[in-house]
Amino acid sequence: MLAIIPSRFYNLFSRCWPLEKLPFPSLNEEQIDFSIHYNKFSLRDPILHGVIDVIRNAF
């Protein structure tokens, strides 16, 4: 899988999964706004609930 994510997400999730960085100079200085959308039933899954909590607390 290939994804473009903010470096804060990379730093956060690389502790949980074996992620790798690929250099992509044209995005190094980009500022990207992001949001997280989920429905209330997502919070019933303990793993997804944990991921959502970590993201919300980190940002």
N, CA, C and O atoms as a printed pandas DataFrame, in Angstrom:
     atom_number atom_name residue_name chain_id  residue_number  x_coord  y_coord  z_coord
0              1         N          MET        A               1    0.839   -1.153    0.000
1              2        CA          MET        A               1    0.000    0.000    0.000
2              3         C          MET        A               1    0.898    1.233    0.000
3              4         O          MET        A               1    1.962    1.241    0.618
4              5         N          LEU        A               2    0.466    2.249   -0.684
5              6        CA          LEU        A               2    1.183    3.514   -0.749
6              7         C          LEU        A               2    0.234    4.609   -0.282
7              8         O          LEU        A               2   -0.915    4.668   -0.720
8              9         N          ALA        A               3    0.709    5.467    0.597
9             10        CA          ALA        A               3   -0.129    6.546    1.109
10            11         C          ALA        A               3    0.705    7.798    1.294
11            12         O          ALA        A               3    1.899    7.734    1.586
12            13         N          ILE        A               4    0.058    8.926    1.121
13            14        CA          ILE        A               4    0.674   10.214    1.439
14            15         C          ILE        A               4    0.018   10.675    2.731
15            16         O          ILE        A               4   -1.180   10.954    2.774
16            17         N          ILE        A               5    0.830   10.749    3.789
17            18        CA          ILE        A               5    0.310   11.130    5.100
18            19         C          ILE        A               5    1.219   12.188    5.713
19            20         O          ILE        A               5    2.403   12.257    5.383
20            21         N          PRO        A               6    0.677   13.006    6.597
21            22        CA          PRO        A               6    1.522   13.986    7.284
22            23         C          PRO        A               6    2.605   13.286    8.101
23            24         O          PRO        A               6    2.422   12.159    8.560
24            25         N          SER        A               7    3.719   13.960    8.275
25            26        CA          SER        A               7    4.830   13.354    9.021
26            27         C          SER        A               7    4.426   13.027   10.455
27            28         O          SER        A               7    4.940   12.071   11.036
28            29         N          ARG        A               8    3.515   13.806   11.033
29            30        CA          ARG        A               8    3.052   13.496   12.392
30            31         C          ARG        A               8    2.332   12.148   12.427
31            32         O          ARG        A               8    2.473   11.393   13.389
32            33         N          PHE        A               9    1.557   11.844   11.372
33            34        CA          PHE        A               9    0.915   10.524   11.298
34            35         C          PHE        A               9    1.967    9.443   11.159
35            36         O          PHE        A               9    1.889    8.398   11.804
36            37         N          TYR        A              10    2.962    9.704   10.304
37            38        CA          TYR        A              10    4.025    8.707   10.125
38            39         C          TYR        A              10    4.716    8.425   11.458
39            40         O          TYR        A              10    4.903    7.267   11.832
40            41         N          ASN        A              11    5.088    9.466   12.160
41            42        CA          ASN        A              11    5.773    9.292   13.446
42            43         C          ASN        A              11    4.902    8.536   14.444
43            44         O          ASN        A              11    5.401    7.726   15.226
44            45         N          LEU        A              12    3.622    8.799   14.412
45            46        CA          LEU        A              12    2.698    8.151   15.327
46            47         C          LEU        A              12    2.503    6.673   14.981
47            48         O          LEU        A              12    2.610    5.811   15.852
48            49         N          PHE        A              13    2.219    6.384   13.716
49            50        CA          PHE        A              13    1.871    5.021   13.320
50            51         C          PHE        A              13    3.072    4.135   13.056
51            52         O          PHE        A              13    2.935    2.912   13.028
52            53         N          SER        A              14    4.244    4.717   12.861
53            54        CA          SER        A              14    5.425    3.875   12.638
54            55         C          SER        A              14    5.820    3.132   13.912
55            56         O          SER        A              14    6.611    2.189   13.866
56            57         N          ARG        A              15    5.276    3.552   15.035
57            58        CA          ARG        A              15    5.499    2.815   16.285
58            59         C          ARG        A              15    4.690    1.520   16.318
59            60         O          ARG        A              15    5.035    0.578   17.031
60            61         N          CYS        A              16    3.613    1.487   15.541
61            62        CA          CYS        A              16    2.712    0.322   15.544
62            63         C          CYS        A              16    2.920   -0.592   14.343
63            64         O          CYS        A              16    2.773   -1.809   14.459
64            65         N          TRP        A              17    3.258   -0.023   13.202
65            66        CA          TRP        A              17    3.387   -0.788   11.965
66            67         C          TRP        A              17    4.737   -0.508   11.318
67            68         O          TRP        A              17    5.294    0.574   11.499
68            69         N          PRO        A              18    5.263   -1.459   10.573
69            70        CA          PRO        A              18    6.573   -1.267    9.923
70            71         C          PRO        A              18    6.454   -0.386    8.670
71            72         O          PRO        A              18    6.498   -0.892    7.549
72            73         N          LEU        A              19    6.306    0.900    8.860
73            74        CA          LEU        A              19    6.170    1.841    7.745
74            75         C          LEU        A              19    7.546    2.247    7.228
75            76         O          LEU        A              19    8.539    2.202    7.954
76            77         N          GLU        A              20    7.581    2.639    5.970
77            78        CA          GLU        A              20    8.816    3.147    5.373
78            79         C          GLU        A              20    8.533    4.478    4.707
79            80         O          GLU        A              20    7.457    4.689    4.147
80            81         N          LYS        A              21    9.511    5.379    4.770
81            82        CA          LYS        A              21    9.409    6.671    4.088
82            83         C          LYS        A              21   10.048    6.563    2.717
83            84         O          LYS        A              21   11.104    5.952    2.554
84            85         N          LEU        A              22    9.396    7.162    1.739
85            86        CA          LEU        A              22    9.966    7.287    0.404
86            87         C          LEU        A              22   10.176    8.772    0.149
87            88         O          LEU        A              22    9.236    9.552    0.299
88            89         N          PRO        A              23   11.373    9.184   -0.228
89            90        CA          PRO        A              23   11.604   10.609   -0.479
90            91         C          PRO        A              23   10.762   11.097   -1.659
91            92         O          PRO        A              23   10.727   10.468   -2.717
92            93         N          PHE        A              24   10.101   12.202   -1.463
93            94        CA          PHE        A              24    9.280   12.806   -2.511
94            95         C          PHE        A              24    9.405   14.316   -2.354
95            96         O          PHE        A              24    8.542   14.952   -1.749
96            97         N          PRO        A              25   10.486   14.898   -2.902
97            98        CA          PRO        A              25   10.832   16.302   -2.640
98            99         C          PRO        A              25    9.718   17.311   -2.908
99           100         O          PRO        A              25    9.639   18.327   -2.217
100          101         N          SER        A              26    8.865   17.060   -3.881
101          102        CA          SER        A              26    7.849   18.063   -4.203
102          103         C          SER        A              26    6.815   18.232   -3.091
103          104         O          SER        A              26    6.091   19.227   -3.074
104          105         N          LEU        A              27    6.732   17.282   -2.167
105          106        CA          LEU        A              27    5.782   17.412   -1.058
106          107         C          LEU        A              27    6.437   17.776    0.265
107          108         O          LEU        A              27    5.740   17.951    1.265
108          109         N          ASN        A              28    7.728   17.891    0.296
109          110        CA          ASN        A              28    8.417   18.138    1.565
110          111         C          ASN        A              28    7.959   19.407    2.267
111          112         O          ASN        A              28    7.887   19.435    3.496
112          113         N          GLU        A              29    7.653   20.439    1.529
113          114        CA          GLU        A              29    7.274   21.717    2.129
114          115         C          GLU        A              29    5.774   21.976    2.079
115          116         O          GLU        A              29    5.325   23.047    2.489
116          117         N          GLU        A              30    4.996   21.028    1.590
117          118        CA          GLU        A              30    3.549   21.216    1.495
118          119         C          GLU        A              30    2.908   21.216    2.875
119          120         O          GLU        A              30    3.319   20.465    3.760
120          121         N          GLN        A              31    1.919   22.045    3.049
121          122        CA          GLN        A              31    1.089   22.046    4.251
122          123         C          GLN        A              31   -0.291   21.543    3.831
123          124         O          GLN        A              31   -0.933   22.128    2.958
124          125         N          ILE        A              32   -0.738   20.469    4.450
125          126        CA          ILE        A              32   -1.998   19.849    4.059
126          127         C          ILE        A              32   -2.921   19.810    5.270
127          128         O          ILE        A              32   -2.545   19.321    6.336
128          129         N          ASP        A              33   -4.134   20.331    5.095
129          130        CA          ASP        A              33   -5.151   20.200    6.137
130          131         C          ASP        A              33   -5.785   18.825    6.007
131          132         O          ASP        A              33   -5.923   18.301    4.901
132          133         N          PHE        A              34   -6.163   18.253    7.114
133          134        CA          PHE        A              34   -6.803   16.947    7.063
134          135         C          PHE        A              34   -7.882   16.874    8.126
135          136         O          PHE        A              34   -7.914   17.664    9.069
136          137         N          SER        A              35   -8.757   15.911    7.947
137          138        CA          SER        A              35   -9.799   15.663    8.940
138          139         C          SER        A              35  -10.043   14.165    9.012
139          140         O          SER        A              35   -9.689   13.420    8.098
140          141         N          ILE        A              36  -10.636   13.745   10.082
141          142        CA          ILE        A              36  -10.963   12.337   10.246
142          143         C          ILE        A              36  -12.484   12.232   10.370
143          144         O          ILE        A              36  -13.108   12.947   11.154
144          145         N          HIS        A              37  -13.058   11.340    9.593
145          146        CA          HIS        A              37  -14.504   11.125    9.598
146          147         C          HIS        A              37  -14.773    9.676    9.971
147          148         O          HIS        A              37  -14.147    8.766    9.428
148          149         N          TYR        A              38  -15.671    9.467   10.864
149          150        CA          TYR        A              38  -16.055    8.116   11.263
150          151         C          TYR        A              38  -17.463    8.182   11.839
151          152         O          TYR        A              38  -17.919    9.238   12.279
152          153         N          ASN        A              39  -18.141    7.047   11.830
153          154        CA          ASN        A              39  -19.471    7.034   12.430
154          155         C          ASN        A              39  -19.389    6.493   13.850
155          156         O          ASN        A              39  -18.381    5.906   14.242
156          157         N          LYS        A              40  -20.439    6.692   14.608
157          158        CA          LYS        A              40  -20.403    6.325   16.027
158          159         C          LYS        A              40  -20.242    4.824   16.235
159          160         O          LYS        A              40  -19.764    4.403   17.288
160          161         N          PHE        A              41  -20.629    4.009   15.257
161          162        CA          PHE        A              41  -20.471    2.565   15.396
162          163         C          PHE        A              41  -19.010    2.136   15.278
163          164         O          PHE        A              41  -18.647    1.046   15.721
164          165         N          SER        A              42  -18.181    2.973   14.694
165          166        CA          SER        A              42  -16.750    2.669   14.608
166          167         C          SER        A              42  -16.128    2.574   15.992
167          168         O          SER        A              42  -15.153    1.849   16.188
168          169         N          LEU        A              43  -16.679    3.292   16.936
169          170        CA          LEU        A              43  -16.123    3.294   18.288
170          171         C          LEU        A              43  -16.412    1.994   19.036
171          172         O          LEU        A              43  -15.885    1.777   20.127
172          173         N          ARG        A              44  -17.245    1.133   18.459
173          174        CA          ARG        A              44  -17.514   -0.172   19.081
174          175         C          ARG        A              44  -16.374   -1.158   18.848
175          176         O          ARG        A              44  -16.222   -2.123   19.597
176          177         N          ASP        A              45  -15.575   -0.917   17.812
177          178        CA          ASP        A              45  -14.418   -1.769   17.537
178          179         C          ASP        A              45  -13.272   -1.266   18.407
179          180         O          ASP        A              45  -12.840   -0.125   18.245
180          181         N          PRO        A              46  -12.770   -2.090   19.326
181          182        CA          PRO        A              46  -11.747   -1.593   20.261
182          183         C          PRO        A              46  -10.457   -1.133   19.591
183          184         O          PRO        A              46   -9.834   -0.179   20.056
184          185         N          ILE        A              47  -10.046   -1.784   18.518
185          186        CA          ILE        A              47   -8.814   -1.374   17.833
186          187         C          ILE        A              47   -9.022   -0.038   17.137
187          188         O          ILE        A              47   -8.205    0.873   17.274
188          189         N          LEU        A              48  -10.112    0.078   16.392
189          190        CA          LEU        A              48  -10.398    1.337   15.700
190          191         C          LEU        A              48  -10.637    2.455   16.710
191          192         O          LEU        A              48  -10.220    3.591   16.486
192          193         N          HIS        A              49  -11.290    2.149   17.793
193          194        CA          HIS        A              49  -11.512    3.139   18.855
194          195         C          HIS        A              49  -10.178    3.657   19.385
195          196         O          HIS        A              49  -10.018    4.855   19.617
196          197         N          GLY        A              50   -9.224    2.751   19.576
197          198        CA          GLY        A              50   -7.897    3.156   20.042
198          199         C          GLY        A              50   -7.178    4.043   19.046
199          200         O          GLY        A              50   -6.557    5.035   19.427
200          201         N          VAL        A              51   -7.258    3.687   17.760
201          202        CA          VAL        A              51   -6.618    4.496   16.710
202          203         C          VAL        A              51   -7.238    5.885   16.670
203          204         O          VAL        A              51   -6.522    6.883   16.593
204          205         N          ILE        A              52   -8.559    5.955   16.721
205          206        CA          ILE        A              52   -9.248    7.251   16.691
206          207         C          ILE        A              52   -8.849    8.093   17.903
207          208         O          ILE        A              52   -8.600    9.290   17.766
208          209         N          ASP        A              53   -8.788    7.488   19.070
209          210        CA          ASP        A              53   -8.382    8.228   20.275
210          211         C          ASP        A              53   -6.962    8.770   20.162
211          212         O          ASP        A              53   -6.699    9.916   20.525
212          213         N          VAL        A              54   -6.055    7.950   19.662
213          214        CA          VAL        A              54   -4.664    8.390   19.518
214          215         C          VAL        A              54   -4.578    9.570   18.559
215          216         O          VAL        A              54   -3.884   10.547   18.837
216          217         N          ILE        A              55   -5.275    9.484   17.437
217          218        CA          ILE        A              55   -5.259   10.581   16.456
218          219         C          ILE        A              55   -5.847   11.844   17.073
219          220         O          ILE        A              55   -5.258   12.919   16.960
220          221         N          ARG        A              56   -6.983   11.728   17.714
221          222        CA          ARG        A              56   -7.627   12.907   18.300
222          223         C          ARG        A              56   -6.759   13.545   19.378
223          224         O          ARG        A              56   -6.689   14.771   19.467
224          225         N          ASN        A              57   -6.107   12.745   20.184
225          226        CA          ASN        A              57   -5.257   13.286   21.254
226          227         C          ASN        A              57   -3.958   13.885   20.724
227          228         O          ASN        A              57   -3.415   14.817   21.317
228          229         N          ALA        A              58   -3.464   13.355   19.616
229          230        CA          ALA        A              58   -2.195   13.840   19.066
230          231         C          ALA        A              58   -2.350   15.177   18.354
231          232         O          ALA        A              58   -1.386   15.935   18.243
232          233         N          PHE        A              59   -3.545   15.471   17.874
233          234        CA          PHE        A              59   -3.728   16.682   17.087
234          235         C          PHE        A              59   -4.743   17.587   17.732
235          236         O          PHE        A              59   -5.031   18.663   17.208
